[in-house]
């Protein structure tokens, strides 16, 4: 069976938040059905081109996927159903103001197993400071719906260091998040991304201190540990056995198909004398929809003039990304997997101990149950991961 992961991008939001640098556009009103049709056609093309029998994980992200109507969501899920026989996890992102009992019912009844809800904060001033387009009332209403109706996995997103939120208020907000008993929490420290409205605010003199964001994040980490959450990746914490399988696809360099305007996909070439491929679909939604609704699938197979940019992944890039992604996780990188993927090219690539020498004092070796040896950044150095990777690469 040829199984890969699938990412579906819904690039629409009610409005853009000040700190966000992901591709999305503000959308008032309904999402066009033509976008759903384009998604279905693109997914069908990739299934045919790569002979995909099933999707091992599926993730619908954005943007705000919960802007889809219940009817559109059901239509998309019914389309995906024939490829879901081997699906281990199916996640959809939702924002509080667009959660409805009807959409939760559709998600539950048609195969979605995991919700990821962008809470960010239970502090009203913090939400307003970055122009989140919902209130604390909306958050509580959405989470009450979920608590009554949802019996699958639940991730809640929170952000440390938001303006107008001190450390005491951040921990108070996190406490309220924990009261809804999620099994997974993604906790990020706010960063200033070039070109965003928040970056422009800082340039114009608004006071914001990154050290405070880091301080809040560390306090949050201690809080999560006290509630039984384990950190398994730089920004992700979970109860036992509740790691995000789809995100592990990225961190472990497994193949994934990216569909939708602005989506990225990667097909690796480990163990082969060829290069991998990464593509990013056009950010022009009109161009994307026009292509995938006006072209017959068989003709696309022949011409392959897809609305996307492409990046060839030589082994040197794949090898660097092996460490960039793998060392983000607490488990770290596998010596067995490293040798399997890279030794056929040159003996140097097969010896992970030699490769890790530049950062040897910052990593720890630990044995897995199957006899494999993993290398991970030590707990005392984990907060300095970026500088460690610079020294390695």
Secondary structure, 3 states (H helix, E strand, C coil): CCEEEEEEEECEECCCCCCCCCCCEECCCCCCHHHHHHHHHHHHHHHHHCCCCEEEEEEEEECCHHHCCHHHHHHHHHHHHHHCCCCCEEEEEECHHHCCHHHHHHHHHCCCCEEEEEEECCCHHHHHHCCCCCCHHHHHHHHHHHHHHCCCEEEEEEEECCCCCCHHHHHHHHHHHHCCCCCEEEEEECCCCCCCHHHHHHHCCCCCCHHHHHHHHHHHHHHHHHCCCEEEECCEEECCCCCCHHHHHHHCCCCEEEECCCCEEEECCCCCCCCEEEEEECCCHHHHHHHHHHCCHHHHHHHCCCCEEEEEECHHHHHHHHHHHHCCECCCEEHHHHHHHHCCCCHHHHCHHHHCHHHHHHEEEEECCCCCEEEEECCCCHHHHHHHHHHHC
